[in-house]
Amino acid sequence: MTFKLLALIVFITIVESVSTVGIFEQCAGAPLNPTFQRCDPGLVCYAKSPFYANCQLPNNCPSSWACTVVESASTVISTPRTILANQPCDTQSYTVCAFGTTCLQRTPTESECRSQCQTGWECDRAVAKEFEQCGGEGYFGVTRCASGLRCYTRSRWYAHCAVRCPGSNWSC
């Protein structure tokens, strides 16, 4: 009886250590910290920030993410550069606006870190594209998804726009 129990424990440990997660599934970051989960074969675990990483196709990391390849729970992910309120910003680089502000588009080529969109600015009409963040605690950006997309929640801290439900661990 003890041998069977020991064999079962070893089997469960091995299965848990080799289980992987699929495309767009979270592989590192809160609430998984300090746990790390490997991606399915052919996928890469890319960090959006120190708090979130998900499995993506190779060379397909969004430019606004940290894009650190997470290979273990001890991978260090840099924090984004903080831009002060009312200063120029962009959504294409790994930066973040100061707390209480978000990068809002003034014109097609200019954006500023502001607490709210100003009347007549481009942000009045802004929508998030596929796989762009659309919600989460502490997120102050665009919350409307482009036509044909829906905002799916992955965790308390992250949601993004997608055509269909990204996976079983998402609120769909």
Buried (B, 14 or more C-beta within 10 A) or exposed (E): EEEEEEEEEEEEEEEEEEEBBBBBBBBBBBEBEEEBBBBEEEBBBBBBBBBBBBBBEEEEBBEBBBBBBBEEEEBEBEEBEEBEEEBEBBBEEBBBBBEEBBBBBBEEEEBBBBEEBEEEBBBEEBBBEEBBBBBBEEBBBBBEBBEEBEBBBBBEBBBBBBEEEBBEEBEE
